[in-house]
């Protein structure tokens, strides 16, 4: 089984690790514009060989795990290079733009638009970990546009890696992910920014920061090179989610300013049900 991973970072590298440990006959090839990442991936055993896009003709799977702006540029090139039996799938956090860019490509049937909801705040080959996708949801968009034989091939791979499957149209995916992922990252970045700016005047603030701050700001460690294109591609939905979030923050601030502590309590009490949703 020949698997080509384009972009050997956290997601691409973790997929490579799990595929190599799950399939005895798997040979994993790495493609990345960062030569250091390729050498690290070899040393860490994430990949078996370094490859190039013009070698994809005999690939069984091609995994596109690059920043979403780069994915839009190279996916058509990848589809031109593959064979008829190759399944290409991406792992990007935005789905509508990538589905649109290849909607009329003659090999659209060889592509599956995917988003495994898994990851950490770290990046690069050294961030790759085993079993990252066990029990995680993989959202697949426009599955009907992938030829049935290759659908089965992809679903079998995802099942053996322990993923749950959810089907969704690209527009709905981008709307929902803006709230549950993209907004979370912006909140974390801006909380970190607020505290860093305040730290100039109050040196003790980080000494006083507990686990609550650490867990809330964890996502601010994420790669700006990955997240800026995501925010750009999903701008409309991200702005809408920000407007609603800012409205809630403003309302909470007004309750405090007006000493409406019973309403402050109720706001938090009503939100406590998130425990039941996420348990």
N, C-alpha and C positions, 0 to 999 in steps of 0.2 A: 504494500500500500504506500503510494508516494504522496506525501503531504508537503505542500509548500506554504510556509508562513511568511507573509509579507508584513514586516513590522514586528521586530522581536522585543516587545516590551512586556509589561505586566500581563495583559490579556493574551497576546500572541504567544509569549513564552510559557504561560501557564497552560494554554491549550496544547502546546507542543509537549510539555511534560506529561500531561494526562494521556495524550494519544500514544506516546511512546510506552507508557506503563500499562496501557489498556490493550494495545494491539501489538502482539509479538512481531508481526511482519511489517510494522510501520517504519519507513525511512522518512525522516523529517528534514526538509531543506529550508534554509533561511535566506530571506531577501530583505535587505535593509540598507538605506543610504548611509547609515552610520557604521563605519568600519569597526569602530570600537565595540559597538553592540554585537556585531557579528562574531568578533573574536571572543567576547564574553560568553555569548550563547554557546559557542563551541566548547569553551573551557568548562562551562556549567553543565554540559550535556543536554542542553535544550534542543539543539539541532545536530544532525549528523554531518551535513555538508553545507557550504555556502553555494548559492545559486543566483541566477538572474532570470528576469521575466521571459526572456526568449527561450528558456528551457521548460516552459510550462506545458508543452504539447502532450506529455505523457502523465501529467498529474492526475491523481484521483480526486484530491481536494486541494483547493487554494483558499487559504484563510487571509482575508484582508483586514489587518489590525493596525492601521496607520491613522493619524489624525484625520478627522472627517473632511477637511478641506483637501487634503492630499488624495483621499479616497475618490473624490469626485473626478480628479484629473486622471488617475491611473487605472480606474476600473475598466473603462472602455478598452484601454491598451491590453489589460489582462484578458478580457473576453476575446479579443482578437487572437491572442497567443495560445489559448487553450485548445484541447481536443474536444470531440463531441461527447465523450463520457466524463468530462471533468465537471465537478460541482464547485462553484465559487461561492463563498459566503463571507459577509462582512460582520463586524462586531460593533459598529458605530452607534453612538448615542442619539443620532438623528437619522430618521428614515425617509422622510418625504424627499429631500434633495437627491439622495442617492438613487431612489426608485425612479425619479423623474429623469435623471441624467442618462439612464440606459433603457428607458422605456421603449425606444424604437431600435435598439441594438439587435442585430440578427441573432445573437446568442443570448438574448435576454432569458431564454428558457434554462440556461446553465447557471443562473444566478439566484441565490436565496438571500433575501434581506433579513438579517438577524440582529438582535441586540440581547446578548446574555447579561442579565442584571447581576453582575458580580464585579468585584474589584476591591482595591485598597487605595489609600492616598499616595502610594509609592509608584514609581515608574522605572522603566528600563529593565533589561534582562535580569538583573539581580533581584528584582521585585517579584519575579515569577514564583509561584507556589503550587504545590500539588493539591489536587482535590478542590480547587477554587470554585468549581462549577457544580459540585455535588449538592443536590437539592435546590439549586438556583433556577429561576425562571428564565427561559430564553424566548423572547418575543420574536415571532416571525411575521413579516408583513408581505402581503401580496403573494402568498404561497401558491396560489392558483396559476401564477405566471411562471413558475418553475416546473419543468417537465416532470411527470409523475415518477418516473424511474429515479430521477435525481432527488426528488422529494424524499422518497423512501431511503435513499442512500444517506442523506443528511440527517433524517430523523433517527435512523439507526445509530449513527455516530453520537448524536446528542443524548440519546437514551443510555448508551453505554458509558457516557461521561457523567451520568447522573442528573441531567437537566430535566426540568419540567418545561412543557411547551405551552405557549399561549399565542393565539393568532389575533392579529389586530391590523387595521388599515393604517397606512403610514401617517396620515394626518392625526388620527386619534392617538397614536403612539407619541407623536411629538408634543401634542397638547398635554397628555398625562405625565410624560416624563419631565416636562418643564416644571411641574409642581413637585414631584417626588424626588427628583434628582438635581436638575439644573438650579432650581431655587435654593436647594440645600447648600449647594456649593457656593453660590453667591453670598448667602447669609454667612457662611463660614469665613469666606474671604473678607467680607466687610466687618465682621466681628473682630477678626484678627487685625485688620487695619485700624479700627477704632482703638483697640487696646495698645497697639504699637505706637500710635500717635500720642496717646495719653502717657505712655511709659516714659516719654521724654521729660515729663515733669514729676512723675511719681515712680521712682526706681523700685519701690517695694511691690508694685502691682503684680509682677510675675511670680514673686515669692509667695504671694497670697493666692495665686491661681490654683484652684483645686481640680479634682477630676472632672467636675462639671464643665469647666472652661476647656479643659484639655479635650474632652470628647466632642464638645460643640465646635471647636475650632479645628478639629482634626483634618477636615477636608480642605482647609486652607493650605495644606502641604501639597496638594495636587498640582500637576503640571499645567502652568499657564499656556504652554504651547499646545496642549491637547484641548483645554477648555475654552480658550478664546474662539477657535473655529466653531465649536459647538454652540456657544452663545450667538455667534454671527449667523449660523445656519438656522437656528431656532429663535431668531430675534423676536418675531411677532408673539409667539407663545410665552417666551421668557419675560418680555416687557409686560404682558398681561398679568402673569403670575406675580411679578414685582409690584405692580400697581395694587393688587389685592393685598399683598403682604404688607406693603407700606401703609395702606389704609388701616389694617388691623393694628399695626404698631402705633400709628397716630391715635387711634381710638383708645388704646391702652394707656398711652401717655396722658390723654385728656382725662381719663378716669382718675389717674393718680393726681393730676393737677387740681382736680375738683374734689378730692378726698372721698371719692365714691368707692370705698374699699369693699363693700358688699358686692358691687358689680365686678370689681377686680377679682374677688374670690370666685364669683360665678363664671367669669371668663375662663379661669384656670380649671374650675371644676368641670365645666362643659367639655373642655379640651382633654380632660383626663381619659375620656373614652378611647383615645388613640391607643391606650394600652391593650384594649380588647381587639382593636383592628390589627395591631402589629404582633400580637403574642404568637 
